[in-house]
Amino acid sequence: MKVLSEQQMVDCDHECDSSEPDSCDAGCNGGLMTNAFSYLLKSGGLESEKDYPYSGRDGTCKFDKSKIAASVQNFSVVSVDEDQIAANLVKHGPLAIGINAAYMQTYIGGVSCPYICGKHLDHGVLLVGYGSSGFAPIRLKDKPYWIIKNSWGENWGEHGYYKICRGSNVRDKCGVDSMVSTVTAIHTSKE
């Protein structure tokens, strides 16, 4: 599996959301997945981590089109309906989502069901699955949950994953269902 360059995104992606001109990608200060996909469409693609290594800080764009390892064919925003999100997840595989990461920072395991979290999205993660398990005394049944892969490494959460409540009767899901997108990527290098 080829690892793609995060640093290229940090240094080179400054796309803005056309519906929200003040919402521009800003390197280490964050951005939106849909803006990042737009940048990748316009630039032609993404270099490998080997060719454009991670430094962990904002830098000058050094993108070399001749070293593109993968490109974006297209992307789309997914419905906010949880059944549609689940169907897209099954059909397309992992989905890019925005989340309010307030409760993720102290997560160590189990199913997180924040009572008050809000939809202020401040972290991009990957929605990779869903399920239900664990007795929920209030509902007298299993807790349905989303499975999220985070970028904070395997020592965080459940080996790098986070489970958060899902379902229409859940009061607050930290915005999990409010910004969901999928992308069709093309592997372009022969490595």
Secondary structure, DSSP 4 states (H G I P E B T S, - for coil): -PPB-HHHHHHH---EETTEEEEE--GGG---HHHHHHHHHHH--EEBTTTS---SS-------GGGEEEEEEEEEEEPS-HHHHHHHHHHH--EEEEE-TTTGGG--SSEE--SS--S---EEEEEEEEEEEEEETTTTEEEEEEEEE-SS-TTSTBTTEEEEE-STT-S--TTTTTSEEEEEEEE----
